């Protein structure tokens, strides 16, 4: 997610954001890891909404987060965008909640 936010900022600055978004459309799968760990800008929210809209019903996105799903709405901090983004994420999703010890820990 960190890199995703950085790439959006750079693409916006150098004028290649639309080209970058169009390139993402060709990916069969996008994985957003560490979702919700850092605040995101308005531009990232708008871009995420566009990417979700482009992919809805066509290709897959996996979102990995330690932020509980019930806190995602507040994470977006803009009710209209939160509604739009979460509608596209949750309308046709499978949610898996993992439990147990971290797999990064060695026994």
C-alpha positions in Angstrom: 0.0 0.0 0.0 2.9 2.3 0.8 4.4 1.9 -2.7 0.9 2.2 -4.3 0.5 5.6 -2.6 3.9 6.7 -3.7 3.3 5.7 -7.3 0.1 7.6 -7.4 1.8 10.8 -6.1 4.6 10.5 -8.6 2.3 9.7 -11.5 0.1 12.7 -10.6 3.2 15.0 -10.5 4.6 13.9 -13.8 1.3 13.8 -15.6 1.2 10.0 -16.2 -1.6 9.1 -13.8 -4.2 8.2 -16.4 -1.6 6.1 -18.3 -0.6 4.3 -15.0 -4.2 3.6 -14.2 -4.8 2.2 -17.7 -1.8 0.0 -17.3 -3.2 -1.4 -14.1 -6.4 -2.4 -16.0 -4.4 -5.1 -17.8 -3.3 -6.8 -14.6 -5.3 -9.9 -13.8 -4.7 -9.4 -10.1 -3.8 -6.5 -7.9 -2.8 -7.1 -4.2 -2.9 -4.2 -1.8 -1.0 -5.3 1.3 -0.8 -3.4 4.6 -4.1 -1.6 3.8 -4.9 1.0 6.5 -1.6 1.3 8.1 -1.0 4.9 7.1 -3.4 7.8 6.3 -4.1 8.2 2.6 -4.5 11.4 0.6 -7.6 12.6 -1.2 -5.8 11.8 -4.5 -5.1 8.2 -3.4 -8.8 7.8 -2.5 -10.0 9.1 -5.9 -7.5 7.0 -7.7 -8.4 3.9 -5.7 -12.1 4.5 -6.5 -11.2 4.7 -10.2 -9.2 1.5 -10.2 -11.9 -0.3 -8.3 -14.5 1.0 -10.8 -12.4 -0.1 -13.7 -11.9 -3.6 -12.3 -15.4 -4.2 -10.9 -16.7 -7.5 -12.3 -13.7 -7.9 -14.6 -10.6 -8.7 -12.6 -9.5 -9.3 -9.0 -8.1 -7.3 -6.1 -6.9 -8.8 -2.9 -6.7 -6.4 0.1 -4.7 -7.5 3.1 -5.1 -5.5 6.3 -4.7 -5.6 10.0 -7.3 -2.9 10.3 -10.6 -4.5 11.2 -13.2 -4.2 8.4 -15.6 -2.3 10.6 -13.0 0.5 10.8 -12.5 0.9 7.1 -15.3 3.4 6.7 -13.6 5.7 9.3 -10.2 5.2 7.7 -11.4 6.9 4.5 -12.5 9.9 6.5 -14.7 11.2 3.7 -18.2 9.8 3.9 -19.1 10.1 0.2 -15.8 8.5 -1.0 -16.0 5.9 1.7 -19.4 4.9 0.6 -18.3 4.6 -3.1 -15.1 2.8 -2.4 -16.5 0.3 0.1 -19.5 -0.4 -2.1 -17.2 -1.5 -4.8 -15.0 -3.5 -2.4 -17.8 -5.3 -0.5 -20.5 -5.7 -3.1 -19.0 -8.9 -4.5 -16.2 -10.0 -2.1 -15.1 -12.9 -0.1 -13.7 -12.0 3.3 -11.3 -14.2 5.1 -10.2 -13.4 8.7 -7.1 -15.1 9.8 -6.6 -16.0 13.5 -3.6 -17.3 15.4 0.0 -16.5 15.8 2.0 -14.6 13.2 3.7 -16.8 10.7 6.7 -14.5 10.8 7.5 -15.8 14.3 9.9 -18.7 14.4 9.2 -21.5 16.9 
